[in-house]
């Protein structure tokens, strides 16, 4: 798993992202910028304002200036890279764009966001039409909102803001949370196969609505089995394992195991360092299975093995962060705040490590 586009899209609608303000959306709605699905296009589909576009499109400017949209990150975090996708915008894409970010406490309204202290993530850069324009970002701070500026006007299909989720520890003061959840900072770091469905969907918010919203492998024709590894949102003790095979009826795994490791003190390449959390257990198709766990050691990463192959809708790992680790995470969260946000909450605003926990 390499490249910033493998990291979660912090602005995705499925994570709670939204477009809270824009100066113009005459031809196509700003909300399309954060739609999870790839942009579509049907030539010759006209509405009252012209060709229908799956994206954000402003009117043609007849005066100096530029257009902008402000996005709320559904999962605040450290931005690793941005994709400005101009898919299907050919004669009407903006020739240039820039991206800024800010970090604010609470739930600011559009007026407060306009007046916020914004920092540049992507300086003004040239765009190509009908394509994905990728920009790496090196800023190590945690942000809650981004602002896309386009020069001077035009259409953008999607804005993807990839990065590391950095949740607010105040949301789980007793340290209890779903340790695998994407919205808490869980991250898929490897898998054996993802032919039919991406493994990151295992830890997505909510229930899978269809088979297509889960992880599914190709049919195996050997004696092996498939697996996926998840870096937990924080070091913790897993109290329950939920394996959800909803919608997988003729293609659910026959059985599964779950193992854990504390990568702070052990090497994942050492098979003997992995400890059992859930022994090999039979699974049923189209079923939410919940298994209590007694006294599991602290883990920073887990490996789910399915036998021999098949599909899984969701993996949930309710558990608890140890008090000493929770205190450490609170300090790292405070250090990740941008200076303006840090002043609001009394932090020094120093530069953090690139991840929510090392």
N, C-alpha and C positions, 0 to 999 in steps of 0.2 A: 504494500500500500504506500504509494509515493505520489508527490505532487499535491499542491494545495486544493485542487478540485476534488480530491478524495475526502477532504474534510467536510463536515456538515455545512449546509447553506444556512447561516444564522438568520437570514431574512426570510426564509421560506414560510409560506402561509401555514404549512402543516406544523410548524413550530410556534406559530402565533405571530409571525411577522405581518406587517401591514404598512401601507403608504398613508401617512397621516396628513400630508399636505403637498400641494403642488401649485405652481403659479398659473398653470394652464393644462387642460386635458381636452381640448376642443374635439380632436378627431378620434382619440382612443383613451380609455380610462386608465388612470394611474395605477389602479389596483392590480392590473395585469402584470406589473413588474415583479410581483412576488409569487405568482402562480407556480405551483410545483411542476406541473406538466410542461413539456417542451412546447414552444410556441407553434401554433398551426396557421394555415393560410388556405383560403379557398378563393381562387381568382374569379373575378366577375361577381363577387358578393357585395352588393352595394346597399348602403343605408341612406338615411336622409343627409348624412354628411360625407358621403363618398364610400370608397372601398373600405370594407371592414377589416381592421387589423387586430391581431392578438398581441397587444402591447400598449405602451403609452406613447401617444403622439400629440404634439402641440400644433397650433396653427402656424402659418408662415408669418414670420416677423417682418414688419414694415418700419421698424424703428430700432435703434441700437439696444443692445441688451442680450440676455440669454434666458433659458428656461431651467427650472429646477424642480426636484421632487425630494421629499424627506421621508425616509423609511425608518420604522421602528423595528429593531431586531427582535425577533421572537425569542431568541436565546442570546442574551448579551454575551460578549466574549472578545477574544483577541483575534483580530482580522489578519488572516494569512494571505489572502488574495481576493481579487474582485474580477468578475466576468461581466462585461457590458455586452449583452447579446442583442445584435441588431437583425436577427433572423427575419427575412422577408421584407425588410425595409431596404429598398434599393435606391430609388430616386428621392427618397425622403428621410434618409438617416442623417443624424448630426455628424459633421466632419470632426468634431472634437468633443471631449467630455473630461470631467474631473470628478473626483469623489473625496468627500470630507467626512469626518466623524466627530461625534461628541459623546460624552458620558454624563448622564444626568440621573440623579436619584428620583425615585417616585415615578409619577406618571405625568410628565409635562404636556401641556397643550401646545398647539401649533405656534401660538405667539411666543411662548417661552422657548420653543425650539429655535425659532428664527433668531432670537436674541442670545442664543447659547454661544459658548466659546468653541468654535469649530477648528479642527486641525486637519491638515491635508494628508490623505492616504494615497491618492493618485493625483499627481499634478496634471494640469491640462495636457491631454495626449490625443493624438490622431486616432480616429476610428475607421474601420472598413465596414462597408455595408454588407448586409446579409451574412453575418458571421459572428463568431464568439471572439471578443476582444479580451484577452487575459492580461491581468496586471498583478504582479506580486506585490505584497505589502510587508514592510519590515517593522512596523510600529508594535511595541510590546504591551500596550495598554488595553484595558477592557473598555469597550464602548457599547452604548445602548442604542444609538441612532446613527444613520449615515445619510448624507445628502449627495444626490447625483445632480451635477450641473451639465447641461448640454449646450453647445455653442454652434450656431445661435438658436436653433430650434430643430424640430424633427421628431423621429420616432425611435424608441428603444423597446425591444420585445421583453427582455427580462434583465434584472440586475441580480446576480448571484454574489453573496457575500460569504465566502468560505473562511472558516476559522475554528478556533478552539473554544468551546462553550465554557464560560466561567460563571457559575451560578452564585447567587448571593447566599452565604451561609446562614443569614438571618432567617431564611425561608425554612430551614430545618434546624431549629435551635437545640433539639435533643439528639441530633445526629441521625434521625431515622428517615430513610428515603429509599427509592428504588436505585440501587447502586449501578445498574446497567443503563438507566434511561439516558437517551440522547440529550434530552432537555436539561439533565443535570450534569452532563459532561462525559457520559459514557461514549466510547468510541470503538468501532470495529477496527482491529489492527491486522487481521489476516483471515483467510478462509481457504478451503480446499477447492471450492467451485461455486460459481454463481451464474450458471447458465440461464436460468429462467427468472431469477429474482435477486435483487441486491441484498447482501447481508445486513446493511445498515438499517433496512426496514424492520429487522427484528426488534430494534430498540427505539423505534419511532413512537411518538405519542399516540394515545388512543388505541382502539381496537382496529384490526384490519377489516376493511369492508369487503374485500374480495381476495381471492388467491393471489392476485397480482401485487398485493401490498405486503407480501411476506418474502422470505428467503427460500428459494427452491433450487436444487442442484439437478444436473443431468442424471440420467439413469446410469448407474455403475454397472460395468461388465467385468469387474475383477473382484478380488476378495477383500478390498479395502472398505473404508467408510469415509463419510464427509464430516467436516468440522468447521467451526468458526471460533475465533478468539476475540474477546472483548476486553478492552482496558476499562476498568471501572471508573466511575465518576470521582471516586475517592477511595483510599484504603478503608476497608470495612469488613465486618463480619456478616455474612449472608445468613438470614433467618428463614428464608423461604425461596423456593425455586418454582417459577411458573413457566411451563412450556405449553404454548398455545398453538394447537394444530388446526384452528378454525379455518374452514373452507378447503382444507386439504383432506380429501376423502379417499380417492384411489391412489394417492401419492404421498401420504404421511409416512414418516419414519416408523419402523417397527419398534425401536427402542432408542434410548439416549442416555448419556452420562454427562456429568458436569464436574470438572476439576478446577482447582484454583491454585494460585501461586502468589507469593509476595515478592515482586521483582526488585524491591529495595534490598533484599538480602539473598535472593536466589536468581539463577540464570534460567530463563524459559527454555533454553536448549537442553537443560538437564532434565530428562524425563523423571528422574527420581525426586526432583524438587516439587513436582505437582502433587497436591493432596486431593483426596476424594471429597466432594461435597454431595453429590448425588450418585449412587451406584447405578449400574446399568439397570434401567427401568423400562418396562413395557409401556408403549404409548398407544392411544386410541386415535383414530381419524377424527377430524372436525371436533376437537375437544380442548377445553381449557383445563390443563392439569396443574394442580397446586400441591407441592410437596414441602412439608415443614422440614427444617434443618436444625439439628441440635449441635450447638457448640462448635461451629466451624471456625478454623483459624482465620486470622485477618488475611484478606486477599487484595491484591491490586489489579489482578487480571484473572479471567476465567476462560476455560476452553470447553465449548459444548460439542460433543461428538454425537452424531446421529448415525443409526445403523439401519440399512447400509447407506441410504441416500434419502432424498425426498424433500418435503417442504415444511417450514415452520413459520407461523404467522408472527408470533411475538415471544420474546424472552424477557421475563421480569424477575428481578432479584431484590426483593425487599430486604433491607438489612440496616445496620447501624454503624456509623463511624465512631471509632473509639474517641473518648474525650481529648486525649493528647493529640490525635491526628486532627480533630475538629479545630482545636486551638491553632494548630499549625496552618490549617487551611484558611482560617479567618485572617491570619497575618498575611498570607500570600494574596488573598483576595484584596485586602486593603492596599497592598503594594502595587497591585495591577491597575488601580484606578488612575485615570488621567489627572494631571494636576488640578484642573478646575473642579472636577468631581471630588477629588481627594480633599480639597479645602472645605467642601460642604459637609463631609463626614469626619473631618479631623484627622485625616491620614497624611503621612509625609509625601505620598505620591512618588515613591522611588520606583525605579525600573525593575520589573519582575523577571522571573524565568519565562520561557516561551510557553510553558504549559501551566495549567491550573494547579497541578501538583507534579513534582519531578519524578 
